[in-house]
Amino acid sequence: MSILDDIRGRAAKFQKIICLPEALDERTLHAAEGCAKLGFGPIVLIGDVAKIQAKAKECGVDISKAIIRDPAQDPAFDEILKTLVELRQSKGMTEKKAREALKDEIMYAAMLVKLGQVDGYVSGAAHSTADTLRPALQVIKAAKGVKTVSAFFMMVLPETSPYYSSQNVLFFADSGLVQNPDAAQLADIAIGTARSWQALMGTEPIVAMLSHSTKGSAEHSDVDKVVEALNIAMGIDPNLQIDGELQGDAALIPSIAVKKAPGSKVAGHANVLVFPDLDAGNIAYKLVERLAGATAIGPLISGMAKPVNDLSRGCKAGDIIDAVAVTACQAAAQA
C-alpha cells in the first residue's frame, strides 16, 4: 500500500468534515465526488445552492453526498456574524464590515472551522496562498505556543526514483509561506514540520537543515543563519533528530553523508528537509515534481490551531482529494 492509499484509508476511518469553499471550480466538484466515493466524511461546499448544483450538472458530477452551506440561507449566519465581530473588534470589525467579509467563501469556511462546525478547510485551486490563508490567520490563528505558521509540501516519490526503496516520502519546508525566515523562524519551521511528519506519517522525523554548505565547507552569513537555527531548534526540542548545516546530497545519500558529515545521525537519512528560504524551497519542490515525477501535495500548513491547507492553482482534482485526506488526518491528530 502506498502512503497516499494509507492516508486516504485513514481519512475514511476518521470521518472528519472538511470544507471546500471554491465550490464553483470544476476540480473542486470532481474532488467532492471523489471524496464521497472513497468513503471520506462529508464534504461541505460554500455558495449558492442552485449555482453549485447547476455547475455540477454541467460537469457531470454527482455531489449528492456533499453538504452545501449557502451563507444567504444559513440558519447559523447570525451566530457566525456575531462571532466574527467579536473576534476582530479590536481590528475595527463592525457588523457591516463582517457582513461584507462573510461574502468571501474562504472567510466563511474559516469561521465554520473556528466554530467547530467543520474540522478543517482546503482552498487555493482558484485563489492565491495569501487569499487562502489570510482568513485562517485572522480568525483560527496559530496553535498555542506557535510563533511561526509555515507551509510544507509532501513529496511522494515515484517508484522510478533511486531513493524510493529507502525513503519514498519527503517533506519540503518552507515551500509556500515564509519568504525569508530569520534563524528563530527557521527553527520554528523545522519543529513545526517535524511535528506534522509525526502526525501524518506516524514515524520519527529526521530533520536536515539545508544549505549550500555542509559542516563548515563554506563561510557566509546565510550559512551562519542555518547553524543558528539548528542551535535554537535543539534548545527548544532536545529530543528532535535534527542536524545541519547540510547540503542536499549529504542529507539524503548515505555514501555521501559518510564523506561530508561523518558521525551525523541525520545525514543520509533525512525525511524532513528545511530550506533556508522560500525561494529555495519553492524552486526545489517544483523541480522534483516536474523533473522527477514526484506527487506534490500542498502547500500543507504547520502550526495552525485547527487544520487549514492550501493548493497550487495548477492542481488536479486528485490533488484536492489528497489534501482533504491529509486535512482529515491532521484534524484527527489534533482532536
VENMO-V167660 format. One record per run of one state. SS is the DSSP state (H for helix, E for strand, L for the rest). FROM is the first residue (numbers start at 1). LEN is the number of residues. If there is no record, write none. Layout:
BEGIN
SS|FROM|LEN + SS|FROM|LEN
END
This chain:
BEGIN
L|1|2 + H|3|12 + L|15|3 + E|18|3 + L|21|5 + H|26|12 + L|38|5 + E|43|4 + L|47|2 + H|49|11 + L|60|7 + E|67|3 + L|70|7 + H|77|15 + L|92|3 + H|95|7 + L|102|3 + H|105|10 + L|115|5 + E|120|4 + L|124|5 + H|129|12 + L|141|1 + E|142|1 + L|143|7 + E|150|7 + L|157|12 + E|169|5 + L|174|9 + H|183|19 + L|202|4 + E|206|5 + L|211|10 + H|221|16 + L|237|4 + E|241|6 + L|247|1 + H|248|5 + L|253|1 + H|254|7 + L|261|11 + E|272|3 + L|275|3 + H|278|15 + L|293|2 + E|295|8 + L|303|1 + E|304|1 + L|305|3 + E|308|3 + L|311|6 + H|317|18 + L|335|1
END
